[in-house]
Amino acid sequence: MSTNDRTPRTTAAREAPILCATGRAAGARAARALVLALAGLAAAGAGAAERLASKHLLHDPALLKDLFAERIAGQSEVIEARFSDATAAITVIATDDPHSSESWSASSRSPVRKDDARRPLAERPCAQLHLPFARLDFAGAARAADQAAAIVEANGYYAGGAAVYLNVSVGTTPGRSCQRLVWAAEMYSEANPMNRANVEWQLDGSAPVASDATHRPVPFARLLAGTKRGPKPAAPAAPPAPRRDFLHADIATELAQIEQRLGAPLPLYAVLIDTDMLRIETFEAGSRNKKKREWIFDADTGLRAAQDTSELADIQCDRPFTTVDFAFGQLSDLIARAPATIPPMANGHVSHVRIDRSSRECRKPPLIQVTIEDERGYGDAIYDARGKLLEAKVR
């Protein structure tokens, strides 16, 4: 055995037979390039064992494409691809199953390898858009990725956004689907995700088109110039609107809101008031007073969406009334005086108020019922439409 035979083999030398299994000269050259580009050796002439820096992964797009070509059949159809300064990944339609896909990836620290998992094409959006691997422009991806990295650096965006994807074009018109393939990048500020830029390039890395988070066009040159200023400080929050206490407030404002929506005087069925909520029930137009609708106001947030209509039961009164049919102008005073009308509950508080027509005496004017509560229970003060006290008693 010669001295050379006894020399320990380097890691690269041990891997060479595996990578060059075909034994062909082209395979040997690709294997050597793979070792040089992805396992960390420097340029061939230098012979230095310097690890390849991640930012150089796309430095030679043609070499990178050759490395993938050694593993991916040339006739494969590409449906997804992703390139950054440190990684590259390509997804193709499986050659042995046209209804599924398989993926290949490489990084500056590992060779091109096939991922184990397969996915059905049906799970991939716009899977009908694809192009032959031979037409996949690695140089175009490299140009786009370089510009994406420059935009990230110039604007202080999240560093992970400096990657380009083979993607379906959206442009500045959201909602378009499955039109054409482009290189695309989405870059954003971690401090303010709404401060973002979306850029699309043609497949050769030319004609960049940029837009913001709302898909409004943005001059590409402005993105490249960039600014590292942080997002503008948010405007001071407006003070919260005062909380409504409906039992001690004039509810004319809320009634006017509903009247404005209806475009007609309110056909009231009932008014129900408590501290936190105001509920107005009106007859539904065109229902011949057989249906009613609820309008609910919260003390903090105001009017909710109108609730669905409901049918009146046979025993319910079907005669509408308006604010002129009862002592609306005295309502706040009647509520305030109600506890004193029941001496044993004079120190109680008003729980809620109901204004409606009596089901048993539907043709008579509406009544105002104020319910008082204390630690012992409830009581009611009932006023007629003119505000005269009719009854006050403990339940």
C-alpha positions in Angstrom: 0.0 0.0 0.0 1.4 3.4 -1.0 1.9 6.3 1.4 -1.0 8.1 -0.4 -3.2 5.1 0.3 -2.6 5.4 4.0 -3.3 9.1 4.1 -6.6 9.8 6.0 -9.4 10.9 3.7 -11.0 14.3 4.3 -14.7 14.7 4.9 -15.2 16.1 1.4 -13.2 13.2 -0.1 -15.3 10.6 1.8 -18.5 12.3 0.5 -17.4 12.5 -3.1 -18.2 8.9 -4.1 -21.7 9.3 -2.7 -22.4 12.6 -4.5 -20.8 11.3 -7.8 -22.6 8.0 -7.9 -23.1 8.2 -11.6 -19.4 8.2 -12.2 -19.9 10.6 -15.2 -17.7 13.6 -15.6 -20.6 16.1 -15.4 -21.7 14.5 -12.1 -18.1 14.8 -10.8 -18.0 18.5 -11.7 -21.4 19.1 -10.0 -20.4 17.2 -6.9 -17.2 19.2 -6.7 -19.2 22.4 -7.1 -21.6 21.3 -4.4 -18.8 20.7 -2.0 -17.3 24.1 -2.9 -20.5 26.1 -2.7 -22.5 24.4 0.0 -20.1 22.6 2.2 -17.9 25.6 2.9 -14.8 25.4 0.8 -13.5 28.5 -0.9 -12.8 29.1 -4.6 -11.3 26.1 -6.4 -7.9 27.7 -7.1 -7.4 28.9 -3.5 -7.8 25.6 -1.8 -8.5 27.2 1.6 -11.0 25.6 4.0 -13.0 28.7 4.6 -16.7 28.1 5.3 -18.9 29.7 2.7 -20.7 32.7 4.3 -24.5 32.5 4.1 -24.7 35.8 2.1 -22.9 34.1 -0.8 -25.4 31.3 -1.4 -26.9 33.2 -4.4 -23.6 34.7 -5.4 -23.4 32.2 -8.3 -27.0 31.4 -9.4 -25.9 29.3 -12.3 -23.9 27.0 -10.0 -26.8 26.8 -7.6 -29.2 25.8 -10.4 -26.7 23.1 -11.5 -26.7 21.7 -8.0 -30.5 21.4 -8.0 -30.5 20.0 -11.5 -28.4 17.1 -10.3 -31.2 16.1 -8.0 -34.3 17.3 -9.8 -35.3 15.9 -13.2 -35.0 18.5 -15.9 -38.6 17.9 -17.1 -40.0 18.6 -13.6 -42.7 21.3 -13.3 -42.0 23.9 -10.5 -45.0 25.1 -8.5 -43.2 26.8 -5.6 -39.7 28.3 -4.9 -38.1 30.3 -2.2 -34.7 32.0 -2.2 -32.9 34.0 0.5 -29.3 34.8 1.2 -29.0 31.6 3.3 -31.5 29.0 1.9 -33.1 27.9 -1.3 -36.2 25.6 -1.7 -38.0 24.3 -4.7 -41.3 22.3 -4.9 -42.1 20.4 -8.1 -44.9 18.1 -9.3 -43.8 14.6 -8.5 -42.6 12.7 -11.6 -44.2 9.5 -10.4 -47.5 11.0 -9.2 -48.9 14.0 -11.0 -51.4 14.6 -8.2 -48.7 15.3 -5.5 -45.6 17.4 -5.0 -42.2 16.9 -3.6 -39.7 19.5 -2.3 -36.0 20.0 -2.4 -33.9 22.4 -0.3 -30.4 23.6 0.2 -28.6 26.0 2.6 -25.1 27.3 2.9 -24.3 24.5 5.4 -26.0 21.5 3.7 -26.3 20.1 0.2 -29.4 19.8 -1.9 -31.6 17.3 -0.2 -35.1 16.0 -0.8 -37.7 16.5 1.9 -39.5 13.5 3.1 -43.1 14.8 3.2 -45.3 15.0 0.1 -48.4 17.1 -0.3 -51.4 16.6 -2.6 -51.6 19.3 -5.3 -55.1 20.0 -4.2 -53.8 21.5 -1.0 -51.7 24.1 -2.8 -53.4 27.3 -4.1 -53.2 27.9 -7.8 -51.3 24.6 -8.4 -52.3 24.8 -12.0 -49.7 27.6 -12.4 -46.2 26.1 -12.9 -43.2 26.2 -15.1 -40.5 23.8 -16.2 -37.5 23.6 -13.9 -35.3 24.5 -16.9 -37.1 27.9 -17.2 -36.8 28.7 -13.5 -34.5 31.8 -13.5 -32.1 31.6 -10.6 -30.4 34.7 -11.7 -33.7 36.6 -11.6 -34.4 35.3 -8.1 -30.9 36.4 -7.1 -31.5 40.0 -8.4 -34.9 40.2 -6.6 -33.4 38.8 -3.4 -30.6 41.3 -3.5 -33.1 44.2 -3.8 -35.3 42.7 -1.1 -32.3 42.6 1.3 -31.5 46.2 0.4 -35.0 47.3 1.2 -35.0 45.5 4.5 -31.7 47.2 5.4 -32.8 50.6 4.3 -36.1 50.6 6.1 -35.3 48.6 9.2 -37.7 45.9 8.3 -37.6 42.4 9.9 -34.5 40.7 8.6 -36.4 37.4 7.8 -38.3 39.3 5.2 -35.4 39.4 2.8 -36.6 36.4 0.8 -38.3 36.1 -2.5 -41.0 33.6 -3.4 -42.3 32.2 -6.7 -45.8 33.4 -6.1 -49.1 34.3 -7.8 -49.2 37.9 -8.8 -51.5 40.1 -6.7 -50.0 43.5 -7.7 -52.0 46.5 -6.5 -55.4 44.8 -7.2 -56.2 42.4 -4.4 -58.6 39.7 -5.4 -57.0 38.7 -8.6 -56.3 34.9 -8.5 -54.1 32.5 -10.5 -53.1 35.0 -13.2 -49.3 34.6 -13.5 -46.2 33.7 -11.6 -43.8 36.3 -10.3 -41.0 36.7 -7.7 -42.6 38.3 -4.7 -41.4 39.5 -1.2 -43.3 40.7 1.8 -41.3 42.9 4.2 -42.5 44.5 7.4 -41.6 46.3 10.6 -41.7 44.1 13.7 -42.7 47.2 15.7 -45.5 48.0 13.4 -46.8 45.2 11.2 -48.9 47.7 9.2 -45.6 49.3 8.1 -45.0 46.9 5.3 -44.0 46.7 1.7 -45.0 44.1 -0.9 -42.9 43.9 -4.0 -43.3 41.8 -7.2 -40.7 41.2 -9.9 -40.9 39.6 -13.3 -39.3 36.1 -13.4 -36.1 37.6 -14.7 -35.8 39.9 -11.7 -36.9 43.0 -13.6 -39.7 45.6 -13.5 -40.3 45.6 -9.7 -43.8 46.8 -8.6 -44.3 47.8 -5.0 -47.3 48.4 -2.8 -48.1 49.1 0.9 -50.2 47.2 3.4 -53.4 48.5 1.8 -52.2 47.6 -1.8 -51.7 51.2 -2.7 -48.8 51.7 -5.1 -45.4 52.8 -3.6 -42.5 54.2 -5.7 -39.9 51.4 -5.7 -37.1 54.0 -5.6 -38.5 55.3 -2.3 -38.3 51.8 -0.8 -34.7 51.4 -1.9 -33.8 54.8 -0.5 -35.7 53.9 2.7 -35.5 55.3 6.1 -34.6 53.6 9.4 -36.8 55.9 11.4 -39.1 54.0 13.5 -42.9 54.2 12.9 -44.5 57.4 13.8 -45.7 57.4 17.3 -49.4 56.6 17.5 -51.7 59.5 18.1 -52.8 59.8 21.7 -55.9 57.8 22.2 -59.1 59.8 22.4 -60.6 59.9 25.8 -63.4 57.4 26.2 -66.8 58.7 25.7 -68.6 59.3 29.0 -70.5 56.3 30.1 -74.3 56.7 29.7 -76.5 56.1 32.7 -79.8 55.7 31.0 -81.8 55.9 34.2 -80.5 59.4 34.8 -80.1 60.6 31.2 -82.3 62.1 28.6 -82.9 59.2 26.1 -84.1 61.6 23.4 -80.7 61.3 21.6 -81.0 57.5 21.3 -84.6 57.7 20.1 -83.6 60.2 17.5 -80.9 57.8 16.1 -83.5 55.2 15.5 -86.0 57.6 14.0 -83.2 58.8 11.6 -82.7 55.2 10.5 -86.3 54.5 10.0 -87.0 57.9 8.3 -90.3 58.2 10.1 -91.7 58.9 13.6 -91.1 56.0 16.0 -93.9 53.4 16.1 -93.1 52.3 19.7 -94.1 49.0 21.1 -92.1 49.3 24.4 -89.2 51.2 26.0 -87.1 49.4 28.6 -84.4 51.3 30.6 -81.8 50.2 33.1 -78.5 51.7 34.2 -76.4 49.8 31.6 -78.7 49.3 28.7 -81.6 50.9 26.8 -83.9 48.7 24.7 -86.3 50.2 22.3 -88.9 48.0 20.6 -90.6 49.3 17.5 -93.2 47.9 15.2 -91.8 46.7 11.9 -92.9 48.7 8.9 -95.2 46.9 6.5 -96.0 44.1 9.0 -99.4 45.6 10.0 -98.2 45.8 13.5 -97.7 42.0 13.7 -93.9 42.1 14.0 -91.5 44.1 16.2 -87.8 44.9 16.1 -85.4 45.5 19.0 -82.8 48.3 19.1 -80.3 48.0 21.9 -77.9 50.7 23.3 -75.0 49.8 25.6 -73.9 52.3 28.2 -70.3 52.1 26.9 -70.6 51.4 23.1 -73.8 53.0 22.0 -76.2 51.4 19.5 -75.6 47.8 18.6 -76.8 46.4 15.3 -80.6 46.1 15.2 -81.8 42.7 16.3 -84.0 40.4 14.2 -87.7 40.9 14.1 -90.1 38.7 16.1 -93.8 38.0 15.8 -96.2 39.4 18.3 -98.1 36.9 20.3 -101.9 37.0 20.2 -102.1 38.4 23.7 -99.7 41.3 23.1 -100.9 44.8 22.3 -100.6 45.7 18.6 -101.2 49.5 18.9 -98.1 51.6 18.5 -97.5 54.8 20.6 -95.0 57.7 20.3 -93.3 59.9 22.9 -96.2 62.4 22.7 -98.5 59.7 24.1 -96.9 59.7 27.6 -95.1 62.0 30.0 -91.8 61.8 28.1 -90.6 65.2 29.3 -91.2 64.3 32.9 -89.5 60.8 32.7 -86.3 61.7 34.5 -88.2 63.3 37.4 -90.7 60.4 37.7 -87.8 57.9 37.9 -86.0 60.0 40.5 -89.1 60.3 42.7 -90.1 56.7 42.5 -88.3 55.2 45.6 -90.0 57.8 47.8 -93.4 56.7 46.7 -92.9 53.5 48.6 -91.9 54.6 52.2 -90.4 51.1 53.2 -88.2 51.3 50.1 -87.3 55.0 50.2 -83.6 54.2 50.4 -83.7 51.7 47.6 -82.5 52.3 44.0 -84.3 52.1 40.7 -83.6 48.8 39.0 -85.3 49.4 35.7 -88.2 51.1 33.9 -90.7 49.8 31.4 -93.1 51.9 29.2 -95.7 50.2 27.2 -99.4 49.7 26.7 -101.2 47.2 28.9 -102.0 43.9 27.1 -105.3 43.8 28.9 -106.2 47.4 28.1 -104.5 47.8 24.8 -106.5 51.0 23.7 -105.5 52.9 26.8 -102.4 55.2 26.8 -99.1 53.6 27.8 -98.1 53.2 31.5 -94.7 54.0 33.1 -93.6 51.3 35.5 -90.6 52.0 37.7 -89.1 49.1 39.6 -87.3 49.8 42.9 -84.9 47.4 44.5 -83.4 47.1 48.0 -81.9 44.4 50.1 -85.3 43.0 50.9 -86.7 42.7 47.4 -88.6 44.7 44.8 -91.4 47.3 44.6 -93.2 49.1 41.7 -94.3 52.7 41.2 -96.7 52.9 38.3 -97.6 56.2 36.6 -100.2 57.0 34.0 -99.5 58.6 30.7 -99.7 62.1 32.2 -97.3 61.2 35.0 -99.8 60.8 37.8 -99.0 58.1 40.3 -101.5 55.2 40.0 -99.9 52.7 42.3 -96.9 52.2 44.5 -96.3 49.0 46.4 -93.9 46.3 47.5 -94.1 43.1 45.6 
